[in-house]
Amino acid sequence: MTRPTYAEINLAALRHNYQYAKFLAGGAKAVAVLKADAYGHGAVAAAKALAPEADAFGVACSEEALELRAAGIENPILLLEGFFETAELALIEQHNLWTVIHHPEQLQQFLAARPGRPLNVWLKLDSGMHRLGFPPADYQAAYEQLRACRHCGEIILMSHFARADELSCDYTEQQLALFERSTDALPGPRSLANSPITLAWPDARGRAERGDWIRPGFMLYGWSPLDRIHPSVGGLQPVLSLKSALISIRELAAGEPVGYGARFVCERPSRVGVVAIGYGDGYPRHAINGTPVLVKNKRTRLIGRVSMDMLTVDLTGLPDMRVGDPVELWGTSISILDIARASDTIAYELLTGITRRVPRRYQDSD
């Protein structure tokens, strides 16, 4: 018998979320962002599921892109951080990749290269994130240099928002206005919309007739990046459910401690279940007492400290639970957003933190 811990991944839900993103954007083209192993879901499996309809994929680096190419993925692939050294430009040409250019040194390396065919470029403006991108004062000059370059193909104008998940914050509108001022005289497609923009900022999604692009990432996996409830979030379907099973049940008296450090002490005679999952699998060690857990479709709570391979749950008042009963840690019935809040982290970190000893089991059904 194998350990009962696994991640169940619904590829039909992934496709639905991609289609939903394009619907929200009025048919604009969409880069499906698969960086960090598709946010822990498995980049190759995700790419194969989306390949028949995906306009392009986005990854962080050429290593991630080459993994997809080696698996037979032929869709365009965008390097969201661009290239890190001049030698990568040969790989970009050989494997038909697109690159972001966000820094003067990158630009000069690109201009000095001698590829055998034009390469598509996404030119990044720093509109206020202050991480990557050309300052507004330098952006048009960078664009003109690329436009004059014989081996530069299509140029897409792009930027990234710092606080688009905060729906009451006006910084996104300031960034959008700065982008529009900086690019007003420049032709070509635009790309501004990450997941928060796609879900909640219709004025920044772009225009399909201009060839604009959205870049959905986190929302592809079925969760909201927004800081509060928004009507558009209801159209998302969770893709990954983290599951395990009960492997032991204990009857403890009042006053008995549970787990390392005795973080939880039974206040009454208690029934305690042990689940075969821990921080060695990616479940957050800092999840507090009371974090929700689903056992055999009954909602209960985490008690005690999460250990490397196990955690404990309160089965008091649930006399029908037995060793072997299924447990959902997050997924279609337990929101990963609740787990993240209870662990003082973000859902992105939880998804990308699922370790390799957790098997991914793929299904493809509605």
C-alpha positions as CSV (number, residue, x, y, z in Angstrom):
1,M,0.0,0.0,0.0
2,T,1.4,3.4,-0.9
3,R,1.3,6.5,1.2
4,P,-2.2,8.1,0.7
5,T,-1.0,11.6,0.1
6,Y,-1.4,13.1,-3.4
7,A,-2.4,16.2,-5.3
8,E,-5.4,15.7,-7.6
9,I,-5.3,18.0,-10.6
10,N,-8.3,18.6,-12.8
11,L,-7.1,19.6,-16.3
12,A,-10.6,20.3,-17.5
13,A,-10.9,23.0,-14.8
14,L,-7.6,24.4,-16.0
15,R,-8.9,24.7,-19.5
16,H,-12.1,26.3,-18.2
17,N,-10.2,29.0,-16.3
18,Y,-8.1,29.8,-19.4
19,Q,-11.2,30.1,-21.5
20,Y,-12.8,32.2,-18.8
21,A,-9.9,34.6,-18.7
22,K,-10.2,35.1,-22.5
23,F,-13.9,35.7,-22.1
24,L,-13.4,38.4,-19.5
25,A,-10.8,40.0,-21.8
26,G,-13.2,40.2,-24.7
27,G,-11.2,37.7,-26.8
28,A,-7.8,39.3,-26.4
29,K,-5.0,36.8,-26.8
30,A,-3.7,35.1,-23.6
31,V,-0.3,34.0,-22.4
32,A,-1.0,31.1,-20.0
33,V,1.6,31.6,-17.3
34,L,3.2,28.3,-16.4
35,K,6.3,29.5,-14.4
36,A,7.4,27.6,-11.3
37,D,6.2,24.3,-12.7
38,A,2.8,25.8,-13.4
39,Y,2.5,27.0,-9.8
40,G,3.1,23.5,-8.6
41,H,0.6,21.8,-10.9
42,G,3.2,20.4,-13.3
43,A,4.1,22.5,-16.3
44,V,4.3,19.8,-18.9
45,A,0.9,18.3,-18.0
46,A,-0.6,21.8,-17.9
47,A,0.9,22.8,-21.2
48,K,-0.3,19.7,-22.9
49,A,-3.8,20.2,-21.6
50,L,-3.8,23.8,-22.9
51,A,-1.8,23.5,-26.1
52,P,-4.7,23.0,-28.5
53,E,-6.1,26.5,-27.6
54,A,-3.4,28.4,-25.8
55,D,-2.1,31.5,-27.8
56,A,1.2,31.3,-25.9
57,F,2.8,30.2,-22.6
58,G,4.8,32.3,-20.2
59,V,7.7,31.0,-18.1
60,A,10.4,32.7,-16.0
61,C,13.5,31.4,-17.7
62,S,14.8,29.5,-20.6
63,E,15.3,26.3,-18.6
64,E,11.5,26.2,-18.0
65,A,10.9,26.9,-21.7
66,L,13.2,24.1,-22.8
67,E,11.4,21.7,-20.6
68,L,8.2,22.4,-22.5
69,R,10.0,22.2,-25.9
70,A,11.5,18.8,-24.9
71,A,8.0,17.6,-24.1
72,G,6.8,18.5,-27.6
73,I,5.1,21.8,-26.9
74,E,5.2,23.9,-30.0
75,N,3.2,27.0,-28.9
76,P,5.0,30.3,-28.5
77,I,6.7,30.6,-25.2
78,L,7.5,34.0,-23.6
79,L,10.5,34.4,-21.2
80,L,9.0,36.8,-18.6
81,E,12.3,37.8,-17.2
82,G,14.0,37.8,-20.6
83,F,17.5,36.4,-21.0
84,F,20.2,36.5,-18.4
85,E,23.2,36.3,-20.7
86,T,23.9,36.9,-24.4
87,A,24.4,33.2,-25.1
88,E,20.7,32.6,-24.4
89,L,19.8,34.5,-27.6
90,A,20.9,31.5,-29.6
91,L,18.5,29.3,-27.6
92,I,15.7,31.8,-28.1
93,E,16.2,31.7,-31.9
94,Q,16.7,27.9,-32.0
95,H,13.6,27.1,-29.9
96,N,11.3,29.9,-31.3
97,L,11.0,31.7,-28.0
98,W,9.8,35.3,-27.3
99,T,11.8,37.4,-24.9
100,V,11.0,40.3,-22.6
101,I,13.5,43.1,-22.7
102,H,13.5,45.2,-19.5
103,H,17.0,46.7,-19.0
104,P,19.4,48.7,-21.1
105,E,22.1,46.0,-21.0
106,Q,19.6,43.4,-22.3
107,L,18.7,45.8,-25.1
108,Q,22.3,46.4,-26.1
109,Q,23.0,42.6,-26.1
110,F,19.9,42.1,-28.3
111,L,20.9,44.8,-30.7
112,A,24.4,43.4,-31.0
113,A,23.3,39.9,-31.7
114,R,23.1,38.4,-35.2
115,P,20.3,35.9,-35.3
116,G,19.3,34.3,-38.5
117,R,15.7,35.5,-38.3
118,P,13.6,38.2,-36.6
119,L,12.9,37.6,-32.9
120,N,9.7,38.9,-31.2
121,V,10.3,41.2,-28.2
122,W,8.1,42.3,-25.3
123,L,9.4,45.7,-24.2
124,K,8.7,46.3,-20.5
125,L,7.9,49.7,-19.0
126,D,8.4,50.4,-15.4
127,S,5.1,52.1,-14.6
128,G,5.5,51.9,-10.8
129,M,6.4,48.4,-9.8
130,H,10.1,49.5,-9.7
131,R,11.5,46.0,-10.2
132,L,12.0,45.5,-14.0
133,G,11.4,47.8,-17.0
134,F,12.6,50.9,-18.6
135,P,11.8,54.2,-16.9
136,P,9.1,56.2,-18.8
137,A,11.7,58.8,-19.9
138,D,13.7,56.1,-21.7
139,Y,11.0,53.9,-23.0
140,Q,10.3,55.5,-26.4
141,A,14.0,55.6,-27.2
142,A,14.3,51.9,-26.4
143,Y,11.3,51.2,-28.7
144,E,12.8,53.2,-31.5
145,Q,16.1,51.3,-31.3
146,L,14.2,48.0,-31.5
147,R,12.1,49.2,-34.4
148,A,15.2,50.1,-36.3
149,C,16.8,46.7,-35.6
150,R,16.6,44.3,-38.6
151,H,16.4,41.2,-36.4
152,C,13.6,42.5,-34.2
153,G,10.2,41.1,-35.1
154,E,7.0,42.2,-33.5
155,I,7.2,44.5,-30.5
156,I,4.6,44.1,-27.7
157,L,4.4,47.0,-25.2
158,M,4.0,45.7,-21.6
159,S,4.1,46.6,-18.0
160,H,3.2,45.0,-14.6
161,F,1.0,46.3,-11.8
162,A,2.2,46.3,-8.1
163,R,-1.2,46.6,-6.3
164,A,-3.9,45.4,-8.7
165,D,-5.1,42.9,-6.1
166,E,-6.1,45.8,-3.8
167,L,-9.4,46.9,-5.3
168,S,-9.7,50.1,-3.3
169,C,-6.2,51.3,-4.1
170,D,-5.8,54.0,-6.8
171,Y,-2.1,53.1,-7.5
172,T,-3.3,50.8,-10.3
173,E,-5.0,53.7,-12.0
174,Q,-1.9,55.8,-11.6
175,Q,0.2,53.1,-13.2
176,L,-2.3,52.7,-16.1
177,A,-2.3,56.4,-16.8
178,L,1.5,56.5,-16.8
179,F,1.6,53.6,-19.2
180,E,-0.9,55.2,-21.6
181,R,1.1,58.5,-21.5
182,S,4.4,56.7,-22.2
183,T,3.0,54.6,-25.1
184,D,0.4,56.8,-26.6
185,A,2.6,57.6,-29.7
186,L,3.8,54.0,-30.2
187,P,2.0,51.5,-32.4
188,G,1.6,47.8,-31.6
189,P,-0.1,45.4,-29.2
190,R,-0.2,46.0,-25.5
191,S,0.0,43.6,-22.5
192,L,-0.9,44.8,-19.0
193,A,-3.4,42.3,-17.6
194,N,-2.2,39.8,-15.0
195,S,-4.8,37.8,-13.1
196,P,-6.1,40.7,-10.9
197,I,-6.4,43.0,-13.9
198,T,-8.2,40.3,-15.9
199,L,-10.6,39.7,-13.1
200,A,-11.4,43.2,-11.8
201,W,-10.0,46.0,-13.9
202,P,-11.8,46.0,-17.3
203,D,-10.2,49.3,-18.5
204,A,-6.8,47.7,-18.4
205,R,-7.5,44.4,-20.1
206,G,-6.6,45.6,-23.5
207,R,-8.3,45.5,-26.9
208,A,-8.6,42.4,-29.0
209,E,-8.8,44.4,-32.2
210,R,-5.3,45.9,-31.5
211,G,-3.9,42.4,-30.9
212,D,-3.5,43.0,-27.2
213,W,-2.5,40.2,-24.7
214,I,-3.5,39.2,-21.2
215,R,-1.2,37.2,-18.9
216,P,-3.3,35.1,-16.6
217,G,-1.3,33.2,-14.0
218,F,-2.7,32.5,-10.5
219,M,-6.3,32.6,-11.8
220,L,-5.7,29.8,-14.2
221,Y,-5.4,27.5,-11.2
222,G,-8.8,28.5,-9.9
223,W,-8.2,30.9,-7.1
224,S,-8.8,34.6,-6.6
225,P,-5.8,36.9,-6.2
226,L,-8.1,39.8,-5.1
227,D,-8.2,41.2,-1.6
228,R,-12.0,40.9,-1.4
229,I,-15.0,39.2,-3.0
230,H,-15.6,40.2,-6.6
231,P,-18.4,38.9,-8.9
232,S,-15.9,37.7,-11.6
233,V,-14.3,35.2,-9.1
234,G,-17.3,33.0,-9.2
235,G,-16.4,31.8,-12.7
236,L,-13.2,30.2,-11.5
237,Q,-12.8,26.4,-10.8
238,P,-10.1,25.2,-8.4
239,V,-7.7,22.9,-10.2
240,L,-5.7,21.2,-7.5
241,S,-6.9,19.4,-4.4
242,L,-4.4,18.3,-1.8
243,K,-5.5,15.0,-0.3
244,S,-4.5,12.4,2.2
245,A,-6.1,10.0,4.7
246,L,-6.4,9.2,8.4
247,I,-3.6,6.8,9.5
248,S,-4.3,6.7,13.2
249,I,-7.0,7.7,15.7
250,R,-6.4,8.3,19.4
251,E,-8.9,8.8,22.4
252,L,-7.3,11.3,24.8
253,A,-8.3,12.5,28.2
254,A,-8.8,16.1,29.1
255,G,-5.4,17.7,29.8
256,E,-3.4,15.5,27.4
257,P,-1.1,17.3,25.0
258,V,-0.9,16.7,21.3
259,G,2.2,16.7,19.1
260,Y,5.5,18.6,19.3
261,G,5.8,21.3,21.9
262,A,2.3,20.5,23.3
263,R,0.9,23.4,21.4
264,F,-2.6,21.9,21.8
265,V,-3.9,20.5,25.1
266,C,-7.2,18.7,25.1
267,E,-9.8,20.7,27.1
268,R,-12.1,17.7,27.2
269,P,-12.0,14.0,26.4
270,S,-11.1,14.2,22.7
271,R,-10.8,12.0,19.7
272,V,-7.7,12.9,17.7
273,G,-6.9,11.8,14.1
274,V,-3.5,11.6,12.5
275,V,-3.2,12.5,8.8
276,A,-0.3,11.5,6.6
277,I,0.8,14.9,5.5
278,G,3.2,17.5,6.9
279,Y,5.5,20.3,6.0
280,G,7.8,17.8,4.2
281,D,4.9,17.7,1.7
282,G,4.3,21.4,1.5
283,Y,1.6,21.8,4.1
284,P,2.5,25.0,6.0
285,R,4.2,24.3,9.4
286,H,2.8,27.6,10.8
287,A,-0.9,26.7,10.3
288,I,-2.6,27.6,13.5
289,N,-4.9,25.6,15.7
290,G,-8.4,25.7,14.1
291,T,-7.2,25.7,10.5
292,P,-10.0,24.0,8.5
293,V,-9.6,20.4,7.3
294,L,-12.2,18.2,5.6
295,V,-12.4,14.6,6.8
296,K,-14.8,12.3,4.9
297,N,-16.7,15.4,3.8
298,K,-17.0,16.7,7.3
299,R,-15.4,20.0,8.2
300,T,-13.2,19.9,11.2
301,R,-10.0,21.6,12.5
302,L,-6.2,21.2,12.7
303,I,-5.0,20.8,16.3
304,G,-1.3,20.7,17.4
305,R,1.8,21.6,15.6
306,V,2.3,20.4,12.0
307,S,5.3,18.0,11.8
308,M,7.3,16.9,8.8
309,D,5.2,13.9,7.8
310,M,2.0,14.2,9.8
311,L,-0.6,16.5,11.3
312,T,-3.4,16.0,13.8
313,V,-7.1,16.9,13.5
314,D,-10.0,17.1,16.0
315,L,-12.4,14.2,15.5
316,T,-14.3,14.9,18.7
317,G,-18.0,14.6,17.9
318,L,-17.2,12.6,14.7
319,P,-17.5,9.0,16.0
320,D,-17.9,7.5,12.5
321,M,-14.5,8.4,11.3
322,R,-12.1,5.5,10.7
323,V,-8.5,4.9,9.8
324,G,-8.3,5.2,6.0
325,D,-11.0,7.8,5.6
326,P,-10.2,10.5,3.1
327,V,-8.9,14.0,4.0
328,E,-8.8,17.2,1.9
329,L,-6.4,19.8,3.1
330,W,-7.4,22.3,0.4
331,G,-9.2,22.1,-3.0
332,T,-12.8,22.1,-4.1
333,S,-14.2,22.0,-0.6
334,I,-11.6,23.8,1.5
335,S,-10.3,27.1,0.1
336,I,-6.5,27.4,-0.1
337,L,-7.1,31.1,0.7
338,D,-8.3,30.1,4.1
339,I,-5.3,27.9,4.7
340,A,-3.0,30.7,3.6
341,R,-4.6,33.2,6.0
342,A,-4.3,30.7,8.9
343,S,-0.6,30.3,8.1
344,D,0.3,33.9,7.6
345,T,1.3,33.3,4.0
346,I,-0.1,33.5,0.5
347,A,-1.7,30.8,-1.6
348,Y,0.9,31.2,-4.3
349,E,3.6,30.0,-1.9
350,L,1.4,27.0,-0.8
351,L,0.9,25.9,-4.4
352,T,4.5,26.3,-5.5
353,G,5.7,24.7,-2.2
354,I,4.1,21.3,-2.7
355,T,7.1,19.0,-2.7
356,R,8.1,16.3,-5.2
357,R,7.2,13.4,-2.9
358,V,3.6,14.3,-3.4
359,P,2.4,12.5,-6.5
360,R,0.3,14.5,-9.0
361,R,-2.7,12.6,-10.2
362,Y,-4.3,14.1,-13.3
363,Q,-7.9,13.8,-14.3
364,D,-9.6,15.4,-17.3
365,S,-13.3,15.5,-16.7
366,D,-15.8,18.2,-16.1
